[in-house]
């Protein structure tokens, strides 16, 4: 669990990390360098869920390799499916990370939504639904490893 109070914003008590696969932690079906090590560190504090439509057909292999809980979503209302998973886990205990239009629902529903402007870009809908934006997935994961960094950005 990660607990932090952000002055003038809110108190976060996070138990789950829901992370989009393609475009967020992976590029062209390959997990980006540095991500696995950070997820391993975070797994001591958070239950990590990888959520994906499996664009490149590698999600099962990646989930098994890194020991992540995998949720494959179906074509059609992908944003709604991702949001429903966050709500199922208890949205007030979830941090969600994504970059695509289909991530907008989970970013908005989560206690903390982080949008990533990575190599595939960042959908405007995801940007507008997030609490904060980072330029790389490694930066998003580092914010969770060192949560006091969130205070500087989100305090009011």
N, C-alpha and C positions, 0 to 999 in steps of 0.2 A: 504494500500500500504506500502511496505517496500522499502526504498531507502537507498543505501549505496554505497560509492565509495571505491573500493579496489585498493590501490596504485599499479601501474604497471600491473594491471589485467584488470579490467573494472568497470564501474558504473552499478549497478543493480537497476532497478526499477521494483519491483515484484508486481504483482496484483493477480496471481493465484498460488495455490499449487495443483499439480496433484500428488496424492499418490496412489501407488499400495496397494491393500488390503492384500491378502494372502501372508505370508512370510515377509511382511514389517510392517504393523500395526496390523496384526492379525496372530495368530498361531493356526492352526487346527480350523479355523473359529471363534475364540474368540479374540476380541480386547485385546491387551496387556495392562496391568495395567499402568496407567499414561498417556496413549495416549489421551483419551477423554478430559482430563483437558487441555492438551497442545493444542489440536485442537480447543477447545473452546476459548482459549486465542488468537490463531492465526486467528480465524474467524473474529476478529475485524479489522484485517489488510489485510487479503487475502480471496479470494473466494476459497473454498476448494472443490476439485473434487476427488472423490474416483473412481478409474478405476480398473476393474477386469474382469476376465473370470469366476469368481464366483465358484471356485473349490469346496467349501464346501456348496454352496447353501444358504448362509446366508447374501449375500450382501444387498439385499433389506431391510431386517430387520435392519442391522447395519447402513445403510445409513439413514433410517428413525429415528432410535434411536438417532443418533448423528447430524441429520439435515444436512447431507452432500449431495452435488450433486453427483449422482451416474451415472457412465457410464459403462454399461455391454458390453464387447466386445465378438465377436463371435470366434469360433474355426477357425484357419487359419490366418496366418499373424498377429498374435496378437501384435508383436512388431510394425508393420506398423500401425495398428489401434491406438495404444497408441501414437505413434509419430504423427499421423495425428491429434489427439485430441489436443496435445500440440501446433501444428502449427495452428490449428483452433482458439485457444485462443490467439495466438500471442506469439510465442516461446520466443521472447525477453523479455516477461513480466511474464514468468513462471518459477517456481522452481519445479522440479520433483524429487520424491523420490521412489526408488525401489530396488529390489535385484535380480530379475530373468533375464533370457535370454530375455524374452519378454518385459523387461523394457529398454533394451539397446537403442532402437530408441528414446524413450522419454527423457532418460537421456542425450543423445547426442544433441538432438534438443533444449532442454530447456536452458534458460539463465544460470541457475544453476542446475546441476544434482548431486544429492546426492545418493550414493549407501550405502545400509545398510547391514552390515555383522551380521545378526541376527541368531536366532536359526535354521532357515532353510538353512543357508549358504548364499553365495554370488556367483552368476555366474560370471565367468571370463569375459564374454562379457559385463555384466553390470558394472563390475569394470573398464574395459577399456574405457567405454563410459562416466563415471562420472567425475565431476570436483573434488569431494572429497569423501572419504569413512569414515563412522562412524561405531562404533561397535553395536549401538542400535538405534532404531527409536526415542527413547526419546532424544538422543543426537542430532539427525538431527533436530527435532522440536525445541529443545532448541537453536540451532544455529540461527533459524529464529526468535525466541522470543527475542534473544539477538544478533542481526546481527553483532555487532562489533567483535564478536568472529571469524567471517569469515575472517576478515582482517589478523589476526595472521596466519591463515593457507594458505590463497590464495595470499597474497601480494607477489610481485616479487622484 
